[in-house]
């Protein structure tokens, strides 16, 4: 099934990470939590706005989690990965740009557009990830996956740097104020996302796993394939164990990414300092993701992921204890060192464990577990914060997710998983 590997297809594939990471940086981690708290929601009730933000994140996660395996099955049967990716890109671009139109106090409408943008982002990633096995080999998959995340950090970071400059010095850009600068930033994300997605659609060929069939028939066949996979899930017990481990530890990672700005504001830090810290994460994470791809070749992807989980547990404790704004900068550097690695190597390790001819379907399961995980963390953190009015207790609740994920990952036998994938009934 694998297509001949070429640098052009690899870099075109990686450029999609460059494209959609603008949403992850400017919207998910940066300006949406800030603007939601200070502009759309009631700024006099910060604990409740934390709860609403966590709820919006969780709703988006539930929706994509329910759809993910089914969408992957359809894409495999209809040879339609790129068509589905294009659909989700359009949804994400439209909904993200539409945040510009939402006025002061309309937090419910802002949440709807945010959920729509998140669906575009997460749904597109199912089909983007599923193209990875077709452009590289098992020997190079760690490096190629890490290249994607590295490109994402530098691309998303560059646009975020411009957006931060607009936010801090709006007069230099002829913008009325910081609020208007943030709204314009949402539009720039939509344009960036659309523009830099083009190389993938032009240069990455879709693997012809099955004879292409019409969409209606693909829906029927996809549903049948999904049911058959569930029947055979015992044959892939290593995949199942990895997915449960991933469910827990990536929940902690996603929660910290999505809730960091809200948390920092909740303990009294200035928004300008928090945004600057997020910018630091992007540019530290870029070289770190590439280094992690190399490190995985030395110590193994599984061991490298466990190192990152342990580091995130320490970061969580540090976040609960920090008192000064410079502490937030130190933690930002620490997050940057491990964030790209844990994401990239999780994807490449999973690629080794699954049947290559059903990559979209199995990446549907991968994204389902990832998104169901992201349901628990934000609500856990937001709920504890709202109940106790203490954001430090809220972030400590995330620690248990890293502990469970680490323990479960130790039980994943990678070599056995490869053997099972090779003998999976097609």
C-alpha positions in Angstrom: 0.0 0.0 0.0 2.8 2.5 0.8 3.5 4.9 -2.0 7.1 5.7 -3.0 8.6 8.0 -0.4 9.5 11.5 -1.7 10.7 14.6 0.1 8.1 16.6 -1.8 5.2 14.6 -0.4 6.6 14.5 3.1 7.1 18.2 3.3 3.7 18.9 1.7 2.1 16.6 4.2 4.0 18.3 7.1 2.9 21.7 5.8 -0.7 20.9 6.9 0.6 20.9 10.5 2.1 24.4 9.7 -1.4 25.4 8.5 -3.7 24.1 11.1 -1.4 24.7 14.1 -2.4 28.4 13.8 -5.8 27.3 15.3 -4.0 25.4 18.1 -1.9 28.4 19.1 -3.8 31.6 18.4 -7.3 30.2 19.1 -7.2 27.1 21.4 -4.3 28.0 23.6 -4.0 31.7 23.3 -6.7 34.3 22.4 -9.9 32.4 22.7 -9.6 31.6 26.4 -8.4 35.2 27.0 -11.2 36.8 25.0 -13.8 34.5 26.2 -13.1 35.4 29.8 -12.7 39.1 29.4 -15.0 40.0 26.5 -17.7 37.4 25.8 -18.3 36.0 29.3 -18.9 37.9 32.5 -15.4 39.1 33.7 -16.8 39.5 37.3 -17.3 35.7 37.5 -13.9 34.1 36.5 -14.6 30.7 38.1 -17.8 30.3 36.1 -16.2 31.4 32.8 -13.6 28.7 33.5 -16.4 26.2 33.8 -18.1 27.4 30.6 -14.8 27.2 28.7 -14.1 23.7 29.9 -17.7 22.7 28.9 -17.3 24.1 25.4 -14.0 22.2 25.0 -15.7 19.0 26.2 -18.7 19.3 23.9 -16.4 19.7 20.9 -14.5 16.6 22.0 -17.6 14.5 22.5 -18.9 15.3 19.1 -15.7 14.5 17.2 -15.1 11.4 19.4 -18.5 10.0 18.4 -17.9 10.6 14.7 -14.2 9.8 14.4 -14.2 5.9 14.0 -17.2 6.1 11.6 -15.6 8.8 9.5 -12.4 6.9 9.3 -14.2 3.7 8.1 -16.0 5.7 5.4 -12.7 7.3 4.2 -11.0 3.9 4.0 -13.8 2.3 2.0 -14.3 5.3 -0.4 -10.6 6.2 -0.7 -11.8 9.6 0.5 -9.3 10.8 3.1 -8.4 14.0 1.2 -12.0 14.8 0.4 -13.0 14.5 4.1 -9.9 16.5 5.0 -11.0 19.3 2.7 -14.5 19.3 4.2 -13.2 19.7 7.7 -10.7 22.4 6.6 -13.6 24.4 5.2 -15.6 24.0 8.4 -12.7 25.0 10.6 -11.8 28.1 8.4 -15.3 29.3 8.3 -16.1 28.9 12.0 -12.8 30.3 13.1 -13.1 33.4 10.9 -16.7 33.9 12.0 -15.5 34.6 15.6 -14.7 38.1 14.3 -18.5 38.9 14.0 -19.5 38.0 17.6 -20.1 41.0 19.9 -19.5 41.7 23.6 -21.3 39.5 26.0 -22.4 36.8 23.5 -20.5 33.9 25.1 -23.1 31.3 24.0 -22.6 32.2 20.3 -18.8 32.4 20.7 -18.9 28.9 22.2 -20.9 27.6 19.2 -18.4 29.0 16.7 -15.5 27.7 18.9 -17.0 24.2 18.9 -17.4 24.4 15.1 -13.8 25.5 14.7 -12.6 22.7 17.0 -14.6 20.1 15.0 -12.9 21.3 11.8 -9.5 21.1 13.5 -9.9 17.7 15.2 -11.9 16.1 12.3 -9.3 17.2 9.8 -6.6 15.6 11.9 -8.2 12.2 11.6 -7.6 12.2 7.8 -4.3 14.1 8.0 -2.8 11.5 10.4 -4.1 8.6 8.4 -2.1 9.7 5.4 1.2 9.3 7.4 1.7 5.6 6.7 1.4 6.2 2.9 4.3 8.7 2.7 7.0 7.1 4.8 8.4 3.8 6.1 8.4 2.2 9.6 12.1 3.2 9.9 11.5 6.9 9.3 8.0 7.3 10.7 9.2 8.8 14.0 11.2 11.5 12.2 8.4 12.3 9.7 5.8 12.5 12.4 8.2 14.8 14.5 8.8 16.9 11.4 5.0 17.5 11.1 4.8 18.6 14.7 8.0 20.7 14.4 6.6 22.5 11.3 3.3 23.0 13.2 5.1 24.7 16.1 7.2 27.0 13.9 4.3 27.8 11.6 1.7 28.3 14.3 4.3 30.2 16.3 5.1 32.6 13.5 1.5 33.6 13.0 1.0 33.7 16.8 4.0 36.1 17.1 2.3 38.5 14.6 -1.0 38.2 16.5 0.7 38.9 19.8 2.4 42.0 18.3 -1.0 43.1 17.1 -2.5 42.5 20.6 0.3 44.3 22.5 0.8 47.2 20.0 -2.4 47.6 18.0 -1.6 51.2 17.0 1.4 50.0 15.0 -0.9 48.0 12.8 -3.6 50.7 12.5 -5.9 48.8 14.7 -8.2 50.6 17.2 -7.5 48.5 20.3 -6.4 45.1 21.7 -9.9 43.7 21.5 -10.2 44.5 17.8 -6.7 43.0 17.3 -7.8 39.7 18.8 -10.9 39.6 16.6 -8.7 40.2 13.5 -6.4 37.5 14.7 -9.2 35.0 14.3 -9.5 36.0 10.6 -5.8 35.6 10.0 -6.0 32.1 11.4 -8.6 31.2 8.9 -6.6 32.6 6.0 -3.4 30.9 7.2 -5.1 27.6 7.6 -6.6 27.7 4.1 -3.5 28.9 2.3 -1.0 26.5 3.7 -3.3 23.4 3.3 -2.9 23.7 -0.4 0.5 21.8 -0.8 -1.0 18.7 0.8 -3.9 18.6 -1.6 -1.6 19.1 -4.6 1.3 16.9 -3.8 0.2 14.0 -1.5 -1.3 11.1 -3.3 -4.0 9.2 -1.6 -3.3 5.4 -1.2 -5.9 3.3 -3.2 -6.6 0.7 -0.5 -10.0 -0.3 -1.9 -11.6 0.3 -5.2 -13.2 3.8 -5.0 -16.9 3.7 -4.4 -19.6 6.4 -4.3 -20.1 8.2 -1.0 -23.5 6.6 -0.2 -22.0 3.1 -0.7 -18.9 4.1 1.3 -21.2 5.0 4.2 -22.7 1.5 4.2 -19.4 -0.3 3.7 -17.8 2.0 6.3 -20.4 1.1 8.9 -20.0 -2.7 8.1 -16.2 -2.3 8.4 -16.4 -0.5 11.7 -18.6 -3.3 13.2 -16.2 -5.9 11.9 -13.3 -4.2 13.5 -15.1 -4.1 16.8 -15.7 -7.9 16.5 -11.9 -8.4 16.0 -10.7 -6.0 18.6 -9.5 -8.9 20.8 -7.0 -9.6 18.0 -5.5 -6.1 18.6 -5.3 -6.1 22.4 -2.0 -4.2 22.3 -3.6 -1.4 20.3 -6.5 -1.3 22.8 -4.1 -1.1 25.7 -2.1 1.7 24.1 -5.3 3.6 23.3 -6.5 3.5 26.9 -3.0 4.7 28.1 -3.1 7.4 25.5 -6.6 8.3 26.6 -5.3 9.3 30.0 -2.0 10.9 29.4 -3.0 13.0 26.3 -6.0 14.2 28.4 -3.5 15.8 30.8 -1.5 17.3 27.9 -4.6 18.7 26.1 -6.0 20.1 29.4 -2.8 22.0 30.2 -2.6 23.4 26.6 -6.3 24.5 26.5 -6.6 25.8 30.0 -3.2 27.3 30.8 -4.1 30.9 30.0 -7.4 30.7 31.9 -5.6 29.2 34.8 -2.9 31.9 34.8 -5.5 34.6 34.8 -7.4 32.8 37.6 -4.3 33.1 39.9 -3.8 36.8 39.1 -1.2 36.9 36.3 -1.3 39.5 33.6 -2.7 38.5 30.2 0.2 40.0 28.4 2.7 37.8 30.3 0.6 34.7 29.7 0.4 35.3 25.9 4.2 35.9 25.8 4.7 32.6 27.7 2.6 30.7 25.1 4.8 32.2 22.4 7.9 30.9 24.1 6.3 27.4 24.1 6.0 27.4 20.3 9.6 28.2 19.6 11.0 25.9 22.2 8.8 23.1 21.0 9.9 23.4 17.4 13.5 22.1 17.8 12.5 19.9 20.7 10.0 17.9 18.5 12.8 17.3 16.0 15.2 16.2 18.7 12.6 13.8 20.1 12.3 12.2 16.7 16.0 11.5 16.8 15.9 10.4 20.5 13.2 7.9 19.8 15.6 6.2 17.4 18.1 5.8 20.3 15.9 4.8 23.2 12.6 3.8 21.5 9.4 5.8 21.1 7.7 4.2 24.1 10.5 5.1 26.5 10.7 8.6 25.1 6.9 9.0 25.6 7.2 7.8 29.2 9.9 10.4 29.8 7.5 13.1 28.6 4.7 11.9 30.8 6.9 12.0 33.9 8.0 15.5 32.9 4.4 16.7 32.5 3.5 15.3 36.0 6.3 17.5 37.5 5.1 20.5 35.4 1.5 20.0 36.8 2.8 20.1 40.4 5.0 23.1 39.6 1.9 24.9 38.1 -0.1 24.4 41.3 2.8 25.8 43.4 3.9 28.7 41.3 3.6 32.2 42.8 5.5 34.6 40.4 4.9 35.4 36.7 8.5 34.3 35.9 7.5 30.9 37.2 5.0 30.7 34.3 7.8 31.4 31.9 9.9 28.6 33.3 7.0 26.2 33.0 6.4 27.4 29.4 10.0 26.4 28.5 9.5 23.0 30.2 6.2 22.4 28.3 7.9 23.3 25.1 10.6 20.8 25.7 8.2 17.9 25.9 4.9 18.8 24.2 6.0 18.2 20.6 7.7 15.0 21.5 4.8 13.4 23.3 2.4 14.2 20.5 4.6 13.2 17.6 5.8 10.0 19.1 2.4 8.9 20.2 1.3 9.2 16.6 4.3 7.4 15.2 4.1 4.6 17.8 0.5 4.0 17.0 1.3 3.9 13.3 3.5 0.9 14.0 0.7 -1.0 15.9 -2.1 -0.7 13.3 -2.9 -2.5 10.0 -1.7 -0.1 7.3 -4.6 -0.9 5.0 -7.1 0.4 7.5 -5.1 3.5 8.6 -8.0 6.0 8.5 -10.3 3.7 10.4 -7.8 3.1 13.1 -6.8 6.8 13.3 -10.5 7.4 13.8 -10.2 5.3 16.9 -7.0 7.1 17.9 -8.7 10.5 17.6 -11.8 9.1 19.3 -9.8 8.2 22.4 -7.9 11.4 22.3 -11.1 13.5 22.1 -13.0 11.5 24.8 -9.9 12.0 27.0 -10.2 15.8 26.4 -13.7 15.6 27.7 -12.6 14.7 31.2 -9.7 17.0 31.8 -11.2 20.4 31.1 -14.4 19.6 33.0 -12.4 18.1 35.9 -10.2 21.2 36.2 -13.1 23.6 35.6 -15.5 21.8 37.9 -13.0 21.6 40.8 -12.2 25.3 40.3 -15.8 26.3 40.3 -16.6 24.2 43.4 -13.6 25.3 45.5 -13.0 28.7 43.9 -9.4 27.6 43.9 -7.7 27.1 40.5 -4.6 25.5 42.1 -6.7 22.6 43.3 -8.3 22.4 39.8 -4.9 21.9 38.1 -3.8 19.3 40.6 -6.7 17.2 39.5 -4.9 16.7 36.2 -2.0 14.9 37.9 -3.9 11.6 38.3 -4.3 11.4 34.5 -0.6 11.4 33.9 0.0 8.7 36.6 -2.6 6.3 35.1 -1.4 6.9 31.6 2.2 6.2 32.6 1.4 2.9 34.3 -0.7 1.6 31.5 1.9 2.5 28.9 4.5 0.3 30.7 2.3 -2.7 29.9 2.2 -2.0 26.1 4.3 -4.6 24.2 5.3 -2.9 21.0 6.8 -6.0 19.2 3.7 -8.0 20.0 1.6 -5.2 18.6 3.5 -5.1 15.3 3.0 -8.9 14.9 -0.7 -8.6 15.5 -1.0 -5.7 13.0 0.8 -7.8 10.4 -1.7 -10.7 10.8 -4.8 -8.6 11.1 -7.7 -10.0 8.9 -8.2 -7.5 6.0 
